[in-house]
Amino acid sequence: MSAPATYRAERQLIAEACRVLAERGLADGILGHISLRVGDGQVLVRCRGQQERGLGWTTPDDVRLVTLDGEPAAEGELEEHSVPNELPLHTAVLRARPDVVSVVHAHPPRVVVADLAGIAIRPIVGAFDIPGTRLAAGGVPVYPRGVLIRNERLGVEMVAAMGERPVVVLRGHGLTSAAMTVEQAVLQALSVDTIAGLAIQVTASGGTLVDLPEEDMAELPDLGTGFNTETAWRHELARAGIVG
């Protein structure tokens, strides 16, 4: 069954974002999902269909409209799809954080490895990734339980660990990224993954991780959302082969 006609652009955006996550190695296989708040008590979320092929092959048909309780928000929405087991991961954030519109959950191996090795996400780079540096400078908390966030109790625990930060690392599991847009939530996850990868390489080479000095942090310009988000997102779409 094809996805209903409502929210066509939003379903397309989520599908493309899932493919970006897969192309970048943050959501290998069939695990991971993205949600988008679209109304009072309603959310579009990447669901699993009967012919599941993985995030790299997500289509708008895989994106379904449900309530925050996981029920179909319109006729036919879940006839051939099921919501993620970890829908409470998304809904716990959306219920607690009115500033959040989109939630990304992914399983980046480098983020998992860095955390298990005791390597925190820190502002070790500068102009290499300005948004990522600023995100890391604010701190990336860790939810210390390697469990599926499959009920409200665990979702509330994760949100408590996350606090007001945009990203939380899930120990032995992955990460959750929250933002005002799907694009921003994905790009945040990519930045955390990149910094984790660099940190692993530095320590594996015998180096010591050093935070960017405050005077250098102060020199980093704000390039604006047009560059940081819009241009970066066009690149990610092209990189994933989505833009012709």
HELIX and SHEET records of a PDB file:
HELIX    1   1 ARG A    8  GLU A   23  1                                  16    
HELIX    2   2 LEU A   55  TRP A   57  5                                   3    
HELIX    3   3 PRO A   60  ASP A   62  5                                   3    
HELIX    4   4 LEU A   87  ALA A   96  1                                  10    
HELIX    5   5 PRO A  109  LEU A  116  1                                   8    
HELIX    6   6 ALA A  127  ASP A  129  5                                   3    
HELIX    7   7 ILE A  130  ALA A  137  1                                   8    
HELIX    8   8 GLU A  152  MET A  162  1                                  11    
HELIX    9   9 VAL A  182  ALA A  204  1                                  23    
HELIX   10  10 GLU A  214  GLU A  219  1                                   6    
HELIX   11  11 THR A  225  THR A  225  1                                   1    
HELIX   12  12 GLY A  226  THR A  231  3                                   6    
HELIX   13  13 ALA A  232  ARG A  239  1                                   8    
SHEET    1   A 7 VAL A  63  THR A  67  0                                        
SHEET    2   A 7 GLN A  42  ARG A  46 -1                                        
SHEET    3   A 7 HIS A  33  GLY A  39 -1                                        
SHEET    4   A 7 SER A 102  ALA A 106 -1                                        
SHEET    5   A 7 GLY A 174  ALA A 179 -1                                        
SHEET    6   A 7 VAL A 167  LEU A 170 -1                                        
SHEET    7   A 7 VAL A 142  TYR A 143  1                                        
SHEET    1   B 2 ARG A  48  GLY A  49  0                                        
SHEET    2   B 2 HIS A  81  SER A  82 -1                                        
END                                                                             
